[in-house]
């Protein structure tokens, strides 16, 4: 599919919010660790302020940030006393039962109450056996435990409950890589990992690479409507983020890809090709990728990510709604979607715009923006939702950065 617009972007994307929030959690244990990188997104700003609140013994406001809530619940539980975490109703209604189950195994009492989550702790107690962790809905619970397993006076083993149901393996491996780089020995054992006692954070400077989930949204716009070049793009050998998979995906779909030292260039596809792709390790790509597939000539199948239903929105349902508004057909599945794409052009420019509500989900707003770049007349409600991960997005999408 071709677009009448010409998009152009060259520059660098802010640091990964996922990596930044992992690193900031670790840095809360060590004043001698300096985290380098730039991000003004809401989730990172919220993490910084929440850590400061925790250190001052105040209530911890997590906003809508799942990583802030889950990582800092474990961080708070390391500090003897009573702690209260608050957040939006959407955040507190997301699946959190696993958090209480893990804390109980560590001798920590926790419960939800109106508008918040209360933790009463005397510090972590040696469970005397492996922690059983359910990873069927999110990898963030296991991540929260690992990032907070510094300087324990006992070794700690993490064992997966129903390992075959584990999701987001790529994001879990990213966590292991971060912890290892910052000084933790993470030993792989049967059905899980083991952390020796007295793991100490390594000091010095740690650079956080650019956010590849955000880069994908920009690259997708280029794929349907122009060109983008990303500076400081991590090479495949050293990259920690599983979302780097988007480079292979766009190449398979027909975008023109060129990689050189620390630069990735993406140019518009002459014709988008359909794909079959597992998003087991990189589910955050789903909304934007599904919209790209809607513009490919033929049927695409995206699978391997049942936990999409438990993200900021039900991403399977909301993405299906968006694709329907574009006049394309799709079939939601329990783990993804079958998309019957078409390279037919967008309706004439005089057509009335359709309205789309991203339902408080930044990645749905990115997906709708890709459709708009492909000349579809679409009015995106609450565009400010992108501030959660990429506040500069609309300036980039408009070619002003």
C-alpha positions in Angstrom: 0.0 0.0 0.0 1.3 3.5 -0.8 0.6 6.8 0.9 0.2 10.2 -0.5 2.2 11.7 2.4 6.0 11.7 2.8 7.2 11.1 6.3 10.8 11.8 7.3 12.6 11.3 10.7 16.2 11.2 11.6 17.4 11.2 15.2 17.5 9.1 18.4 14.6 7.8 20.4 14.7 8.3 24.2 15.9 5.5 26.4 13.9 2.4 26.9 11.3 2.8 29.7 11.4 -0.9 30.5 15.1 -0.9 30.9 15.2 2.4 32.7 12.7 1.3 35.3 14.6 -1.9 35.9 17.9 0.0 36.3 16.3 2.6 38.6 15.0 -0.2 40.8 18.5 -1.7 41.1 20.0 1.8 41.7 17.8 2.3 44.7 20.0 -0.2 46.5 23.3 1.6 45.5 24.2 5.2 45.6 27.4 4.5 43.7 25.5 3.3 40.6 24.8 6.0 38.0 22.1 5.3 35.3 22.8 7.2 32.1 20.1 7.8 29.5 17.3 10.2 28.7 13.5 9.6 29.2 10.8 12.0 30.2 8.0 9.5 29.8 5.4 9.3 32.6 6.4 5.8 33.6 10.0 6.7 34.2 9.1 10.0 35.9 6.7 8.1 38.1 9.4 5.5 39.0 11.8 8.2 40.1 9.3 10.0 42.2 7.9 6.8 43.7 11.4 5.7 44.8 11.9 9.0 46.5 8.5 8.7 48.2 9.4 5.2 49.4 12.8 6.5 50.8 10.9 9.2 52.7 8.4 6.8 54.2 5.5 8.3 52.3 2.7 6.7 50.3 3.9 5.6 46.9 1.9 6.8 43.9 2.3 4.4 41.0 -0.1 6.1 38.7 -1.0 3.8 35.8 2.5 2.2 35.6 2.5 -1.6 36.0 6.3 -1.8 36.3 6.4 0.9 39.0 3.7 -0.9 41.0 5.0 -4.4 40.7 8.7 -3.6 41.1 8.3 -1.2 44.0 5.9 -3.5 45.9 8.8 -5.9 46.2 11.2 -3.0 46.9 9.0 -1.8 49.7 8.7 -5.3 51.1 12.5 -5.3 51.7 12.1 -2.4 54.2 10.6 -3.3 57.6 7.4 -1.4 58.3 4.1 -0.6 56.8 3.9 0.7 53.2 1.1 1.8 51.0 1.1 1.9 47.2 -1.6 3.7 45.3 -2.5 3.8 41.6 -5.3 4.3 39.1 -8.3 2.0 39.2 -7.2 0.5 35.9 -3.8 -0.4 37.3 -5.2 -1.9 40.5 -7.7 -3.9 38.6 -5.1 -5.6 36.4 -4.1 -9.2 37.5 -2.1 -8.7 40.7 -2.9 -11.9 42.7 0.5 -13.4 42.0 2.1 -10.5 43.8 0.3 -11.4 47.1 1.2 -15.1 46.6 4.9 -14.4 46.2 5.1 -11.9 49.1 3.4 -14.5 51.4 6.1 -17.0 50.6 8.6 -14.4 51.7 6.8 -13.8 55.0 5.3 -10.5 53.9 1.7 -9.6 54.6 -0.1 -7.6 51.8 -3.6 -6.8 50.8 -5.7 -4.6 48.5 -8.0 -2.0 50.0 -9.9 1.0 48.6 -7.6 2.9 46.2 -4.4 1.1 47.2 -2.2 -1.8 48.3 -0.8 -2.2 51.8 2.3 -4.1 52.7 3.4 -5.0 56.2 6.9 -6.4 56.4 9.7 -7.3 58.6 11.9 -7.8 55.6 12.1 -10.9 53.5 12.2 -14.2 55.4 14.1 -17.2 54.0 11.4 -19.4 52.5 13.6 -22.5 52.9 12.5 -23.7 49.5 12.1 -22.2 46.0 9.7 -19.4 45.5 6.8 -20.6 43.2 6.0 -17.9 40.7 3.2 -17.9 38.2 4.4 -16.4 34.9 1.2 -17.1 32.9 -0.1 -13.5 32.8 3.1 -11.4 33.2 6.8 -11.8 33.6 6.9 -8.6 35.8 6.3 -10.5 39.0 9.4 -12.7 38.5 11.3 -9.5 37.4 10.2 -7.7 40.5 11.6 -10.4 42.7 14.9 -10.7 40.9 15.5 -6.9 40.8 15.1 -6.8 44.6 17.2 -9.8 45.6 20.3 -7.8 46.4 22.3 -8.4 49.6 20.1 -11.1 51.1 21.6 -13.1 53.9 20.3 -16.3 52.3 20.3 -17.7 48.7 17.0 -17.4 46.9 15.6 -19.8 44.2 12.8 -18.9 41.9 10.8 -21.7 40.4 8.2 -21.4 37.7 4.7 -22.6 38.3 3.4 -24.3 35.1 6.5 -23.4 33.1 4.9 -24.2 29.8 2.4 -21.4 30.4 5.1 -18.7 30.9 4.8 -15.6 28.8 7.1 -12.7 27.8 10.2 -14.8 28.0 12.1 -12.1 26.1 11.3 -9.5 28.7 12.4 -11.9 31.5 15.7 -12.6 29.8 16.1 -8.8 29.5 15.8 -8.6 33.3 18.3 -11.4 33.8 20.8 -9.5 31.5 20.3 -6.2 33.4 20.7 -7.9 36.8 23.8 -9.7 35.6 25.4 -6.6 34.1 24.9 -4.8 37.4 26.6 -7.4 39.5 24.2 -10.2 40.3 25.1 -13.8 39.7 21.9 -15.5 38.3 22.3 -19.2 38.1 20.1 -21.2 35.9 18.7 -24.2 37.6 16.0 -26.8 36.9 12.7 -24.9 36.3 14.0 -21.6 37.3 17.0 -19.6 38.6 19.0 -19.2 41.8 20.5 -16.0 43.3 23.4 -16.6 45.8 23.4 -14.7 49.1 25.0 -11.3 49.4 24.7 -10.2 45.8 26.2 -6.6 45.7 25.4 -4.0 43.1 28.3 -3.1 41.0 29.1 0.7 40.9 30.0 2.9 38.0 28.0 4.1 35.0 25.4 2.1 33.1 24.0 3.3 29.8 20.4 2.5 28.9 19.7 1.9 25.2 17.0 3.6 23.2 13.4 2.4 23.4 12.8 -0.1 20.6 9.0 -0.4 21.2 8.8 3.3 20.5 11.2 3.1 17.6 8.9 0.4 16.1 6.0 2.8 16.1 8.1 5.4 14.1 9.5 2.7 11.8 6.0 1.5 11.1 5.0 5.0 10.0 8.0 5.1 7.7 7.0 1.7 6.3 3.7 3.1 5.0 4.6 6.7 4.4 8.3 7.6 4.0 11.6 7.2 5.8 13.1 7.0 9.2 16.7 6.8 10.4 17.5 5.9 14.1 20.8 6.9 15.6 22.4 5.0 18.6 20.5 1.9 17.4 21.8 -1.1 19.3 23.3 -3.9 17.3 21.8 -7.4 17.5 24.7 -8.9 19.4 24.5 -6.5 22.4 20.8 -5.4 22.4 18.8 -6.3 25.5 15.3 -5.7 24.2 13.3 -8.5 22.6 11.4 -5.8 20.6 14.4 -5.6 18.3 12.6 -8.4 16.5 10.7 -5.6 14.6 13.7 -5.2 12.3 13.3 -8.8 11.0 9.6 -8.4 10.8 9.6 -5.2 8.7 12.3 -6.7 6.4 10.0 -9.8 5.9 7.0 -7.5 5.2 8.9 -5.6 2.5 10.1 -2.5 4.1 13.6 -1.4 2.9 16.0 -1.9 5.8 19.6 -0.8 6.0 21.7 -1.3 9.1 25.2 0.2 9.6 27.2 0.9 12.7 24.8 2.3 15.3 22.2 3.4 12.7 19.0 1.8 11.4 17.2 3.1 8.3 13.7 2.1 7.3 12.1 3.2 4.0 8.6 2.7 2.7 7.6 -0.6 1.3 6.5 -0.8 -2.3 4.1 -3.5 -1.3 3.5 -4.9 2.1 3.6 -8.7 2.4 1.6 -10.7 4.9 3.3 -12.7 7.7 2.9 -15.4 10.2 4.8 -14.5 13.4 5.0 -15.5 17.0 5.0 -12.6 19.5 5.7 -14.8 22.5 8.8 -12.8 23.3 7.7 -9.4 22.1 4.0 -8.9 22.7 4.2 -5.1 22.9 4.7 -5.0 19.1 1.2 -6.4 18.5 -1.1 -3.4 18.1 1.1 -1.6 15.6 2.1 -4.8 13.8 -1.5 -5.8 13.4 -2.4 -2.5 11.7 0.5 -3.0 9.3 -0.8 -6.5 8.5 -4.2 -4.9 7.7 -2.5 -3.1 4.9 -0.7 -6.2 3.5 -2.2 -8.0 0.6 -3.2 -11.4 2.1 -3.8 -13.1 5.4 -1.4 -12.6 8.3 -1.4 -14.6 11.6 0.0 -13.2 14.8 0.1 -15.6 17.7 1.8 -16.7 20.9 0.7 -13.8 23.2 -2.4 -14.7 25.2 -1.5 -12.2 27.9 -2.3 -9.3 25.5 -5.7 -9.3 27.2 -4.1 -8.2 30.5 -2.1 -5.2 29.3 -3.1 -1.5 29.8 -6.2 -2.5 27.7 -7.4 -5.8 26.2 -5.1 -5.3 23.3 -6.6 -8.1 21.2 -10.2 -6.6 21.5 -9.1 -3.0 21.0 -6.9 -3.7 18.0 -9.7 -5.7 16.4 -11.9 -2.7 16.9 -9.4 -0.4 15.2 -8.9 -2.7 12.3 -12.6 -2.9 11.8 -12.8 0.9 11.6 -10.2 0.8 8.8 -12.6 -1.4 6.8 -10.4 -4.6 7.1 -11.5 -7.9 8.5 -9.8 -9.8 11.3 -10.5 -12.7 13.6 -9.3 -12.3 17.2 -7.9 -15.5 18.8 -7.1 -16.4 22.3 -3.4 -15.6 21.7 -3.4 -13.1 18.9 -5.2 -12.4 15.6 -5.8 -13.5 12.0 -5.8 -10.4 9.8 -7.3 -10.4 6.3 -5.3 -7.5 4.9 -5.7 -5.5 1.7 -3.5 -3.1 -0.2 -6.6 -1.1 -1.3 -6.1 2.6 -0.7 -7.7 4.6 2.1 -11.0 6.3 1.4 -10.9 9.6 -0.5 -9.7 12.5 1.6 -13.2 14.0 1.8 -14.5 11.1 3.7 -15.7 11.8 7.3 -13.0 10.7 9.8 -13.7 7.8 12.1 -13.2 8.2 15.8 -11.0 5.8 17.8 -10.6 5.7 21.6 -7.3 4.0 22.6 -8.8 3.2 26.0 -5.9 4.6 28.1 -3.4 2.5 26.1 -0.4 4.2 24.5 0.3 1.4 22.1 -3.2 1.6 20.6 -2.6 5.3 20.0 0.6 4.4 18.2 -1.3 1.9 16.1 -4.0 4.4 15.1 -1.3 6.9 14.2 0.2 4.4 11.7 -3.3 4.1 10.1 -3.5 7.9 9.9 0.0 8.0 8.2 -1.4 5.6 5.6 -4.0 8.3 4.7 -6.9 6.9 6.7 -9.1 9.7 8.2 -9.1 8.8 11.9 -9.6 11.1 14.9 -7.7 9.7 17.9 -9.3 10.5 21.2 -7.0 11.3 24.2 -3.8 11.5 22.2 -1.9 12.5 25.4 -1.9 8.8 26.4 1.4 8.4 24.5 3.0 10.3 27.4 3.2 7.0 29.3 6.1 5.9 27.1 6.9 8.4 24.4 5.7 12.0 25.0 7.7 13.2 21.9 5.7 10.8 19.6 3.2 13.3 18.0 6.0 15.7 17.2 8.0 12.9 15.6 4.9 11.6 13.7 4.3 15.1 12.4 7.9 15.5 11.2 8.7 18.2 13.7 11.6 16.4 15.5 
